Amino acid sequence: MPETMKPRILLIGTGDTKADELLFMRDRITRAGGETVMMDISVLGDPPYRPQHDKHAVAAATQTTIAAILASGDENSAMSAMARGAATLARELTEADAIDAVIAIGGTMGTDLALDVALALPLGMPKLVVSTVAFSHLIPPERIAADLMMILWAGGLYGLNGTCTSVLAQACGAIVGAARSAIRPKKDRPVVAITSLGKSCLNYMVELKPQLERRGYEVVIFHTTGMGGRAMESIAAQGGFAAVLDLSLQELANQLTGSVVNSGPDRLENAGKAGIPQIVAPGAIDMVDFPAWLPTPKELADRPFHAHNRLLASATSGPDDRRRIARAIAEKLAQAKAPVAFVLPAGGIQQWDREGESLHDPEGLTAFVSEMRSAIASPVELHELKEHINHPAFAERVLQIFDRWVAAGIVPAGQATAAA
């Protein structure tokens, strides 16, 4: 936005219960050089100020009324209806170029609504949630937008105090600064997503990234440690990629085996639903992650173990779990609305499963490969390699499939290819 313009900040909250906090935030946004656009999401009462978008406008955005919402009879359904209206209205304001950023405050109720609003907005639109449950495991991964910012609203239960105003002031300064500095993603080149872990575990992106860039694509690599896969799924759901190279599915395996290090139950689904072509591989699906600062889960106590750092440790899943994971992968890919190729490196699927390494488990690998062969069905293409996933032959095969799809018009041509 031009430096001379005041960033327009959409401020969302329940004005009937949090008027003091919202008016304080309006003042801080003004002091920071912003302009506040107020959206009231109250249901029972009315705020002591006049918001630009009142609760009746929020209800109307989802084709209902406050009276009808009240008649629903419980607070959960009422706030869910307001969330739909707030998300719709915020998206309309964004599309009309009427706002530059969004900030919302709340406890569990307000946070629940704010998460829906954030998911409805495009990548690059600054969005910040001030919440009493920020960073809590109450918030499932699939509710978190790819570029959402959160801050814990310490002391934010009832009324203003020195602790909570300190947090609110920081949040207001942050959202005004983000609005001034935000850069929306460019669309001058088709975007290809790649999922991976660090080079010590999976290294195919070292070859794939420059090769795809030479072909005229912007390459975005997502770190599959829970929120990385969540970000990829969030952007894929909005149709943000020309192709997805989903080569590290560890988060899906984690979710199926009960690990908290996951990206939600819709992992490996959104690109297919959005009609985005996918090349998929089972990178690191044999590892079950858990916090290194907690005791090893009992069910993994006797399994091969690897401590990555003080935050993250992994153990291998057993043969039965790997068969179950293989079937789940095949089921998700079968639902895709665009071409899918599955590349199966029978020689191994992450660095530490090699002979002599800490997670070497040939029985488990054999069980997975065998189940995967039988689970994948047409029209999904199956490409089996005898090599390890970190062998150059794996990246070569992925590029061969990708180039064939470009030639066939399945994947849009990169800018370099189109200009040639």
Secondary structure, DSSP 8 states (H G I E B T S, - for coil): --TTS--EEEEEE-TTT-HHHHHHHHHHHHHTT-EEEEEE--SSS--SS--SB-HHHHHHTTT--HHHHHTT-SHHHHHHHHHHHHHHHHHHHHHTT--SEEEEEESHHHHHHHHHHHHHS-TTS-EEEEETTTT-TTS-GGGS-TT-EEEE-TT-SSS--HHHHHHHHHHHHHHHHHHHH------SS-EEEEEE--TTT--THHHHHHHHHHTT-EEEEEETTTHHHHHHHHHHHTT--SEEEEEE-HHHHHHHTT-SS---TTTTTHHHHTT--EEEEEETTTEEEEETTS---GGGTTS-EEE-SSSEEEEE--HHHHHHHHHHHHHHHHT-SS-EEEEEETT-SSGGGSTTSTT--HHHHHHHHHHHHHH--TTSEEEEESS-TTSHHHHHHHHHHHHHHHHTTSS---HHHHH-
